[in-house]
Amino acid sequence: MKKIAFFLTGHGFGHGVRNVAVMEALPPGVDVDIYTSLPEQFFRDELHRPFRVIPCEIDCGCLQTDTVEVDVEATLARYHELDSRREASIGEYAPILRDSGADLVIADAPPLALAIAKAAGVPAWCVCNFTWLDIYRPYIGEHPRYLDMFRRMQADYSLADRHIRISPYLAGNAPWALEPAGMVCRPARQKREEYAKRFGLDPRRKWCLIYVGSFGLEGVNWSRLAEYRDWEFLGLYPLEGAPAGYRYLKKDLTFRYADLNASCDLVMGKLGYGLVAECLAQAKPVLFLGRRDFDEFPMLKKVVEERGLGLEIPLDKFKRVDIGEELEVLTRRRLEPMAATGVADILQKMGF
């Protein structure tokens, strides 16, 4: 196997993050092509091997008004628009894929990627922890005019040669056999002393990494972070109204987010696969917000609560930054790291 083509949804960076972990572990002689609407700079920041990005928007994931709210109608309308161009998209990308000499397509998890691979004559695996079929299924009952679109999604997914589900995963009602794999996350090293010096953080305090996602969240009284004097708060996004003590760390190539996560005492924000997997692997407690209309959330919530890893906080309380009791409860917990074997499992399935 000399070249692998990854078709990645542009819904959020979590899909990119977990596939970067697989790409980084591939043998040096394997070429990597990435078909995605995610920005190329993300991969430049994360990957330390040659790769090529082919801009490609063939799904939309879920359109959100903020980090916790899905705009269901806008999501279905946007996917329907992309679906109306499906033949043109197949005609555009199948020749590129075929001419590239790819030996395998990994789809996480745009359904049309499987149809493109079929047209190009390239074997294709669907490797993910959920499909958009799982997420969209509850929407169709209230929006039956999209039923034909939903059936085309199912037909596209049925073209996959293998359906591999990384843990923890949403099983859904798939009519095809699923092959479980372990949890996937980036390897991490604790660098607390180094980051304390670099970013001017107090190593005697507890550190909380705030992640509310790229969609943001309005109406949060971030100024109250200053009241929690035993804590240092930091994150990769600027927070409107945050006190001077909040450390906005602009992402660049000189530090790794996974190492930052490993160096903190607690993570606060929304549940997504990348955050949950890295916190499970590093035994980091999570103070998290609920999400509606996104069926991955109940599954992830169940996992973190069963492991004693997290506490859900009501949205109104989160927006008031009334978090003192939760911080105290979570930092008293003694957690055990969970093995992340997914990358090794996937590479073994590839024959490496």
Buried (B, 14 or more C-beta within 10 A) or exposed (E): BEBBBBBBBBBBBBBBBBBBBBBBBBEEEBBBBBBBBBBBEBBEBBBEBEBBBBEBBBBBBBBBEBBBBBBBEBBBBBBBEBBEBBEEBBEEBBEBBBEBEBBBBBBBBBBBBBBBBBBBEBBBBBBBBBBBBBBBBEBBEEBEEBEEBBEBBBEBBBBBBBBBBBBBBBEBEBEEEBEEBBBBBBBBEBBBEEBBEEBEBEEEBBBBBBBBBEBBBEEBEBBBBBEBEEBBBBBBBEBEEBEEBBBBBEBEEEBBBBBBBBBBBBBBBBBBBBBBBBBBBBBBBBBBBBBEBBBBBEBBBEBBBEBBBBBBBEBEEBBEBBBEEBBEEBBEBEBEEBEBBBBBBBBEBBEE
